[in-house]
Every structure is written in C-alpha cells, then in structure tokens.
Amino acid sequence: MLKNTTAQKIDELIERYPVLKECQAEITAATDIICDGYRRGGKLIICGNGGSAADAEHIVGELMKGFLLPRPISEEMRERLREVCPKEAAYISDNLQGALPALSLVNQVALNTAFANDQAPDLAFAQQILGMGRPEDVLLAISTSGNSTNVIYALQVARAKKMATVGLTGKKGGKLKELTDICLCVPEDATYRIQELHLPVYHTLCIAVENEFFG
C-alpha cells in the first residue's frame, strides 16, 4: 500500500499532464510493483533502444543517487566506514547518498557487442537477464512501438525467471502489453510524442519510489 504522499505525487503528474489520466491506475500499480521488489531486496533492471536506451540510463541516474529528497546513509554504514577508514569516513559519509539499486542493460558495451557478434544480437538483453535477473527483481521494458524484438526476448526470459515486469510504451501497447504485469501505454502514436510523455511518467515513478523509501 502506497503512502498518501506518494499517491499525491501521482495526482500531481495528472494535474500537469491531464492526457495521462487514463494511465493513472497503471502508474500507481507500477509504483507498487517496483516498491515491492525493493522491499524484497531486489533491483530495478531497465532496457530499451535508441531514445528509450537514453531513458533507461536516465532512470538509473535518478534512482541510484538523491533525486528530490535527501538520502543520508545509515548510522550503521557510517560506523562501518569509521572502522575501515577513520580519516576519510566523515567525507565519504557526508557525501554518499542512499541508493535504490537500478541497472541499465544498454551500457554493457563489451558484453553486448561480444554477444551480438558471437551469438545473436537480438538476445543481448535476454542474456543479461539470464545472468543477473532474480525473482525479486523487476524488469522495466521500454519500447515506443511495444514490439522491439530484443526487449520482447528480455521480457520472455524475465517471465521464465519469475521476475515482475513493467512495460512503458505507446497507445497500441504492442507485444509488451501481453508480456508485462503492468503496461503503461501513454496515449500517443508518434514515436517522439510517446517519448515526450514517457519522461514525466518515469520521473514520477522515480519520485514516488524515492518518497516511499526516503520520504
């Protein structure tokens, strides 16, 4: 169950982007799924192509460090740092920020290019899910068409590994809609317009999840 303030963050998104009203229930459900994964000790894994690859990296940047809220590290970690490196502990402790574990599959250049060359280019994301995915993890799959082959294969492997899955796509949904537990289908058809709505959606997801754990 989400905090009231987290629900308010989603309401604020709808106020600013009324066209996303039809996605409100799915945004709330996706936040629930991601938070549940974190509570079980999992991580968020993200993949996409082109602009969606850039979005995957963007999401990691918002989750792995402070976004809108301060995220001081725990006193337990501060004490451990004082034991390990007493001279540097204060500097490290004062500057590190609490992280929500997130991983983008698009930046593994050596692995992706080697696998593409040696095996099958459209299975590079799936190979990473096979190696790193765990049942407590959540896969956020981004595709404006909903039909990107390498993203679809990654989803299929994630489902085989009992991972929760969230899709972020356009109005039609494509195959993503059939393969994800929750699919956020923003109400646009043109690629650039879909991407314009994806950004406020995933910003809100990051804000809402951050609020759950650091608010």
C-alpha positions in Angstrom: 0.0 0.0 0.0 1.5 3.3 -1.1 1.9 6.3 1.3 -0.6 9.1 0.9 2.1 11.5 -0.1 3.2 9.0 -2.8 -0.3 8.9 -4.2 -0.2 12.8 -4.2 2.9 12.7 -6.4 1.0 10.7 -9.0 -2.0 13.0 -8.7 0.3 16.0 -9.3 1.5 14.3 -12.6 -2.1 14.0 -13.8 -2.7 17.7 -12.9 0.2 18.7 -15.1 -0.5 16.2 -17.9 -4.2 15.6 -18.0 -3.8 13.4 -21.0 -2.2 10.8 -18.7 -5.3 10.4 -16.6 -6.1 7.2 -18.4 -2.8 5.7 -17.2 -3.1 6.8 -13.6 -4.1 3.3 -12.3 -1.3 1.7 -14.2 1.3 4.2 -12.9 0.1 3.5 -9.3 0.3 -0.2 -9.9 3.8 0.1 -11.4 5.0 2.0 -8.4 3.6 -0.7 -6.2 5.4 -3.4 -8.2 8.8 -1.6 -8.1 8.5 -0.8 -4.4 7.6 -4.4 -3.6 10.7 -5.5 -5.5 12.9 -3.2 -3.4 11.3 -4.3 -0.2 12.2 -7.9 -1.1 15.8 -6.9 -1.7 15.6 -6.8 -5.4 16.7 -4.2 -8.0 15.1 -2.5 -11.0 16.5 -3.5 -14.4 15.7 -1.3 -17.4 16.2 -1.8 -21.1 15.3 0.0 -24.3 16.6 1.1 -27.7 17.6 4.5 -29.0 15.8 7.2 -27.1 14.5 4.5 -24.8 18.1 3.4 -24.1 18.8 7.0 -23.0 15.7 6.9 -20.8 17.0 3.7 -19.2 20.2 5.4 -18.3 18.2 8.5 -17.1 16.1 6.3 -14.7 19.2 4.7 -13.2 20.6 8.2 -12.6 17.5 9.2 -10.6 17.3 6.1 -8.5 21.0 5.4 -7.7 21.5 8.8 -6.0 19.4 11.5 -4.5 16.7 12.9 -6.8 14.4 15.3 -4.9 14.9 14.1 -1.3 18.0 14.0 0.9 19.2 10.4 1.3 21.7 10.3 4.2 23.4 6.9 4.6 22.5 4.9 7.7 24.4 5.3 11.0 25.3 1.6 10.7 27.2 2.3 7.5 28.8 5.4 8.9 30.1 3.3 11.8 31.5 0.7 9.5 33.3 3.4 7.5 34.8 4.8 10.7 36.1 1.3 11.4 37.5 0.8 7.9 38.9 4.3 7.1 38.7 6.6 10.1 40.4 9.5 8.4 38.2 9.6 5.3 35.0 8.3 7.0 33.4 11.7 7.6 34.0 12.9 4.0 32.7 9.7 2.5 29.7 9.5 4.8 28.7 13.1 4.3 28.7 12.9 0.5 27.4 9.4 -0.2 23.6 9.1 -0.8 21.2 6.3 -0.2 20.7 4.3 -3.4 17.8 2.4 -4.9 19.5 -0.4 -6.8 19.0 0.1 -10.5 20.7 -1.4 -13.6 20.5 -0.4 -17.3 21.2 -3.2 -19.7 22.2 -0.8 -22.5 25.6 0.3 -21.2 27.2 -3.1 -21.1 29.2 -2.4 -24.2 31.7 -5.2 -24.2 29.2 -7.9 -23.3 26.5 -6.6 -25.7 28.9 -6.3 -28.7 30.6 -9.7 -28.0 27.3 -11.5 -27.6 25.9 -9.8 -30.7 29.0 -10.8 -32.7 29.3 -14.3 -31.4 25.7 -15.4 -30.8 22.6 -13.3 -31.6 22.3 -9.5 -31.5 18.6 -9.5 -30.5 19.3 -11.7 -27.5 21.9 -9.5 -25.8 19.4 -8.1 -23.3 18.0 -11.6 -22.7 21.5 -12.9 -22.0 21.9 -10.3 -19.3 18.6 -11.1 -17.7 19.5 -14.8 -17.7 22.8 -13.9 -15.9 21.6 -11.2 -13.5 17.9 -11.4 -13.1 16.4 -12.8 -9.8 12.8 -13.4 -8.8 12.9 -10.4 -6.5 14.0 -8.1 -9.3 11.7 -6.0 -11.6 12.2 -5.5 -15.3 11.1 -2.2 -16.7 10.9 -2.6 -20.5 10.7 0.5 -22.7 9.6 0.4 -26.3 7.7 3.1 -28.1 6.3 0.5 -30.5 5.8 -2.2 -27.9 7.4 -4.6 -30.4 11.2 -4.2 -30.1 12.5 -7.8 -30.6 15.4 -7.6 -28.2 13.1 -6.1 -25.5 10.5 -8.8 -26.1 13.1 -11.5 -25.7 14.3 -9.9 -22.4 10.7 -9.9 -21.1 10.2 -13.6 -22.0 13.4 -14.6 -20.2 12.4 -12.4 -17.2 9.0 -14.1 -17.0 10.7 -17.5 -17.1 12.8 -16.4 -14.2 9.7 -15.4 -12.2 10.5 -11.6 -12.3 7.9 -8.9 -12.2 7.6 -6.9 -15.4 6.5 -3.4 -16.2 6.2 -2.0 -19.7 6.4 1.6 -20.9 5.1 2.1 -24.4 2.7 3.9 -26.7 -1.1 3.8 -27.2 -1.3 0.5 -29.0 0.8 -1.4 -26.5 2.2 -4.0 -28.9 3.5 -7.3 -27.6 4.7 -5.5 -24.4 1.1 -5.3 -23.3 0.7 -9.1 -23.5 4.0 -9.8 -21.7 4.1 -7.4 -18.8 2.3 -7.5 -15.4 1.6 -3.8 -15.8 1.9 -1.9 -19.1 1.9 1.9 -19.2 0.5 2.8 -22.6 0.8 6.5 -23.0 -2.0 7.9 -25.3 0.2 8.8 -28.3 1.1 7.0 -31.6 4.1 9.0 -33.0 7.4 8.0 -31.5 8.6 11.5 -30.5 5.2 12.2 -28.8 5.3 8.9 -26.9 8.8 9.8 -25.7 7.6 13.2 -24.6 5.1 11.5 -22.3 7.5 8.8 -21.1 9.8 11.3 -19.4 7.2 12.7 -17.0 5.8 9.2 -16.3 9.2 7.7 -15.3 10.2 10.9 -13.4 7.0 10.4 -11.4 7.8 6.7 -10.9 11.2 7.7 -9.5 9.8 10.4 -7.3 7.1 8.1 -5.9 9.5 5.3 -5.2 12.0 7.7 -3.6 9.3 9.0 -1.4 8.3 5.5 -0.3 11.9 4.8 1.0 13.3 8.2 1.9 10.2 10.4 2.4 
